[in-house]
Amino acid sequence: MDKLSSLTRFKAACPFLGRTKTSTLRNLSTSSSPRYPTLSVLTERATKCPVMGPALNTRSKEIVAGYASVAGTFDVDRIHKDKGIVPPPGATIEMCPHASAARAAARMAEDLAAAAAKKKRSKAAHHPHARAATTTPKDGAAAAAAAGCPFHLKAAAEAKLATAAEPNATKAKHTGFNYEAFYTEELDKKHKDKSYRYFNNINRLAQKFPVAHTARVTDEVEVWCANDYLGMGNNPVVLETMHRTLDKYGHGAGGTRNIAGNGAMHLALENELADLHRKPAALVFSSCYVANDATLSTLGSKLPGCVYFSDSMNHASMIQGMRHSGAKRVIFNHNDLEDLESKLKQYPKETPKIIAFESVYSMCGSIGPIKEICDLAEQYGALTFLDEVHAVGLYGPRGAGVAEHLDYEAHVAAGQNGAAIPGSVMDRVDIITGTLGKAYGAVGGYIAGSEEFVDMIRSYAPGFIFTTSLPPATVAGARASVAYQKHYVGDRQLKQVNVRKVKDAMSALDIPVIPGPSHIVPVLVGDPELAKAASDKLLGEHDIYVQAINYPTVARGEERLRFTVTPRHTVEQMDRLIRAVDQVFTELNINRLSDWKRLGGRATVGVEGQPEYVEPIWTDEQVGITDGTVPRILKNGDKPVVDAKAVNAARNVFNNLLGTIEGRVQANRTRVNAEGGVELVTSTLTTKSEMMRSGVAIPIVSQMEGSEMKDAADVAASA
């Protein structure tokens, strides 16, 4: 029976159920608790109810007792033997419905007990003299173990040893300041001002991108807010490269860059990125947040009397870096050149200055005036620090970002030569930062600039020096992604086509898209509760996942839904999205563009004097519309294009480290064995001929339903 049909029977008896909308109840009952993954958010809330709390506590004991009695009477092997079942080699608990159900029940019971105990601790934190809770999750685990539950026996034994070793472990850790009460009060503030962040359990499926499953693996949704802008996180040559690297170099890097973690893969990636931006050097960090923080804090603390000029909409990583530097920070109005110049004029030309700004501002979709800021920097003796995080991979003929895109034809003419183009916008920018975790589908961040600048940051920045290096397989995957996108512009073009389609369709329905020239599709809601409700409704009723964006990411009153349209979204998926958003706006009575115009506007939507439409930075000629080379929008069932030339280019950059490889792209590493089970292919041999000569059986590689691309089925068959 559907859970909601059961819940509606109790609406009259329960005040919470009675005042809560059915759509909200649906979302609460299908969303996993961030603290207790086996419970829904609704169940976690129910543990705090004076009526349902005790009932759930009783029920958790019944669940454990029921499954524990089964597991305690017969072990798993005996059950299988009695039923005539012979588990295959390597079988796990998940393969057996009985064992997996028992373990799931045990975990659920523990989570219920933990949630109930948390409620009691919270009360005790606010009332220090109240009697301590008498039931804890450990008590529940011990009771389950006594009942014969095999999944609790080990935990109970460990808990017993820990108690014997620490006889005073049950006493309060702190007798002075009430830390737990402080944590609770701070969280309450977030709940009261509606800025508390909810983390949905979303698991993107490599073979079904942009589809993901939720906490329940059978519940699938379409993802419309991921920053994997081009779907490179499951590009077959990227996955193939990562598998090969993992086979040869293992998992972890082994240390910091200065201690065992400075491998050939890391150095090659930095060379690849320096070439991408036509700069002498680059340096890779664990994330671009760290890259921005470490670089800006180091520069500002080292340059004597340094003054930062920061765009008012800069990312938190840049703001933190400037704060950590201790240098003076002057904020200028967003993209306002007059305001920036008026503030630059106040300081002597000899004073060290850095203008920090972004190319694409991810929450509003605006693009920074890079060329004009470079003009001001030269005039007033300032360095330029350009964050291209939401632009690398997405703009320019090779994917180097907006700075490259502004001289599109010049960079096309230069081809794959990584030398600087004197006088180009990208050449004029002093420092470029980017990420590997968005359009390139990996993780990590980087800076690019002069050799002396990069070496200074490498030598002084704690965020680089004292952190473990990225794993070789991750680094290799990132490099393969960068190399692939250098040689194939089609993904960028198709993304722009799809973005235009979605923006035009929303505008036609009076849906308030914040106007901008980039790929960002921000839709103004203007209220935190409505933004959350719209997100919940899209997920719970339409299987569409888009996260609500609230304060402090955006200003209060400018809450929004931020949609990410990829080249992998199909015509049918885009049409369904538009219908769903239109329906949700109607059902929740969210302001549309015409409403904002009547109210005077907000966040550039419906504001008098502000354009309703901004021409995209990608021209029709660059997208391929003018000459008819524009990529075709996918339909359901179509396989995305994987460019053979780009695959070869991405493979070839690894020839010296991984050896040459030819033929079909092997994006996965599984094969079916003689017994019908699934085995992992771990051989580091790279070609069929090598495998045959070595006497190793050629693996039967499964055809990836959604990502083994037809166009790359036979790449460069030159054996």
C-alpha positions, 0 to 999 in steps of 0.5 A: 500500500502506498505510504501516503494513503496510510498517512492520510488516515491519521491526518485528523488525529495528528496535528503535524500531519493535519497541517502539512501538505500532501506533497510535503509529506510525500517528499518527507517520506521519500527523502533519507534522513541526513543523520540516519540513512535508513530512516526517512526524514518523516520517520526521524521527525516522528521520533520526536513526537510524544506519541509516535516516539515511544511507539517507534522505540517499541517497534524498533525492538520488535523488528530486531527481535523478529529478524534476530530470531531468524538469524539466530536459529539458522546461520545464512549458509544453513538457510541456503542449504535447506533451500537448495541454493548454492551461492556463487563465489564471492557472494555478498549479503546484498545478494541474499534477500533474507540476509540483506533484509535482516541487516537492513532491519538491524540498521534501521532499528539502530537508527531509530534508537539513535534518533530517540536517544538524540531527542532525550539528549537534546532535552537533557542539554537544555535541562542540565538537572534532568535525569539522564536518558535510560535507553541508548543505541548501545542498549539496543545493540546489546539487546539485539545481540542477546536475541541472536542477531549476527549483525550486532554480535561484533558491535556488542563485543566491541562495546563490552571491551571498550566499556571494560577499558574505560569504566568512566566512559558513561560520564559526561565528557565536559562539566563546564560549557554545554557544547551540545546545547550550543550546537543545538541552538546554532542549528535552531537558528538555521531552521528559524531563518530558513537557511538550513541546508538539506542534503538529498541522497542523489547517486548519479548513474554512469550508464544513465546520465543524467539519471540518478537513483535516490536513497532507494536504488529503485527510485530514479530521478532526472538530475537538473542541477549537477555541475558536471556540465558536459557529462564528462564524469562518465565519458568512456575514454575518461573511465578507461584511462582511470581504470588503466591508471588504477591498475598500474599505480593503485589508489592513493597518491602516498603523501603530500606533493613534497613527500611521495605524492609528486608523480608523473601524472600530477606533473603531466596534468599541470603541463596540460593545464598550462598548455590549455591556458597558454601560460608558462606554468600551472599548479594543481590543488585538491579543489578550486576552493583551496586553490583560491583560498591558498593563492589569495591568502599567500599573495596578500600576505606576501605583497607589502601593503597589498590591496584587494579589489573584489567584485561584490558577487565573488565566490566564498573561496575568494572572499575567504582567501582575501580575509585570510591574507590580512590585506585590505579589501575594497569591494566594488559593485558587481561588474561596475567598471566606473565604481572599480575605477573610482576606487583604484584611483584612490591608491598610488600606482606603486601600491601592490593591487590585485583585482579579483573577479570571475568570468561566469558568476554561477548564481546569476549567470552574468559574465565579467568584463574581462577585457575592460578590467585588464585595461584598468589593471594596466592603467592603475598598476594592478594584477588581475586574478580571474576565476574561470571555475564555471567557464573552463571546458564550456567556452572557447574553441579548446575549452579554456574559458571566457578569456579564450572565447573573447578571441575565438577566431584567433585561438581557432587559428592557433590550433593546439599550439600552447604558445601564448597569443600576445595581446589576447585577453587570455594572455593579458590576464595575470592569474587564472584559476579553474576547476576540474570538478565541474565541466571536466567531471573530476575533482581538483582545482588549479592556478595558471600563470607565470613560472615565478608566480606558480613557484612562489605559491608552490613554495609558500601556500600551506593549502598546497604544501600540507595536504595529501596529493590527489590520487593518480587515477583521479588526476589521469581522469582529469587530464583525459577529460581536458585533452578530450575537450581540447579536441572536441567542441561539439559538447560545448555547442550542444550544451548551448543549443539546449540552454537556449531551448530551455530558456526560451521555453521558460520565458514563453511561459512567463517563468522568471529566468534571471537574464544572462549571456551564459549557460546558467539558468537561474529561476527567481523564486524570491522566498526561501520556503517557496524555493524549498517547497518547489524543489521538494515538489519537483522531486517528490511528484515529478522525479526532477531534482533541482536544489533550492538556492537560499541564503547565504549563497544568494541574498535574502529575498533572491532565493532561486532554483538553478537549473543545469542543462547538459548536452546529454538531456533529451528533447523529451526530458527538457519538455517534461521539465518545462511542464513540471516547472510551469505546474509547480509555479501555478500550484505554489502561486510563485511569482512569474515575470509579469508579477515581478514587473508589477512589484518593481522587480528583483535580482534584475528580473522585471526591473525597469531599465533592465533587459528581459533578454541578454544575447548569449556569448556563444554566437550562432556562427560559433554554435554551428547554426549559421553553417548547419554544423550544429550538433543534433539534440538527443532524443530518448534512446539516442546514444550521445556522440563520443568523438573518435578524434578526441578519444585518440588525442586523449589516449595518446597523451598517456602513451609514455606512462600507460602504453599505447591502446587501440580499438574499442573504448573499454569504459568498464572493467567487468566481464561475465565468467563461466559460472554466470557471475561478474568478475573484475578485469584487473589486467594492465595489458592494454591491447588484444594482441598483448593479451593473446600473446600472454595467454590471458583470455580476452575479457567479454566486456559488457556493452554500456547501455547509456555510455558505450558510444557508437561513434567510438566503437572502433577508434583508430583500429591501427593494429 
